[in-house]
Amino acid sequence: MGYSTLFLPDHFDEGPGPIAGMAAAVAVTTTLNVGSLVLDCDFRHPVVLARELATIDQFSEGRLEVGIGAGWKNLDYTRSGIPMDSPKVRVDRMVEHAAVLKGLFSPEPFSFAGEHYQVSDLVGTPSPFRPGGPPILIGGGAPRVLRFAGATADIVGVNASIHSGEIDAEAALDALPERIDKKMGWVREGAGERFEAIELNAWLSVCEPTASAAESVSTADTVALFFGASAADVVRSPLALIGTVEEMTEELTRRRDRWGYSYTVIPGDKARVMAPLVGQLTGT
């Protein structure tokens, strides 16, 4: 259908486990990338995770994308009994997690002495297929995470902040165009001269294909009630996509021109209905 990557989430109530799921997907495909969107750093030690990820990268001959995050969904923690630390602690842990993964993707013995992880002269095995390891994806909506992502990641997901631990109206407002302008500024601050080499990723929390322009207007009005914003702002949000194939094509082109987004993530339950758009835009 033209899709480049199959992403798996890391929420306990959302289907297959991402490690096994990614491995299974690369075993039955030849060109499709697989990725995590995103692995919660609180759930796995990075030394253990690096080995599993390098193995998948080897099996797939370099078709892995590694998304990591600090965790945000309250239900993952409350239902599993895993402690949910403060945002600062979780982000601190993610920063160290990323350093350990990258260190173990190199061919040299790696040591690390942090607050959360300590590694001594460990050589990561197996070596990943790609020298230096698979690309790292880090997404977020707050200044610290986006600056770090800009400085560190190959792919940056510029998203809404979800302070409450669930996707709510406040998070929806944080996805409106003027908020995204500020977020891109934080990514640029962190990235400096490497900004142009970063791939910018948008995860669609709203994806509503329509059959006509009139239906598009009606759908946008309905979604705007949840956002608490104007329908015009909602259809311009890079985390929502509403319209006919022609309207969505124009809007995705506009977002690429304004912000640089080139990597749009479509919800799995909309994969087939969005295939005509994907087929039309893939490679453009």
Secondary structure, 3 states (H helix, E strand, C coil): CCCCEEEECCCCCCCCCHHHHHHHHHHCCCCCEEEECCEECCCCCHHHHHHHHHHHHHHCCCCEEEEEECCCCHHHHHHHCCCCCCHHHHHHHHHHHHHHHHHHCCCCCEEEECCCCEEEEECCCCCCCCCCCCCEEEEECCHHHHHHHHHHCCEEEECCCCCCCCCCHHHHHCCCHHHHHHHHHHHHHHHHHHHHHCEEEEECCEEEECCCHHHHHHHHHHHHHHHCCCHHHHHHCCCEEEECHHHHHHHHHHHHHHHCEEEEECCHHHCCCCHHHHHHHCCC
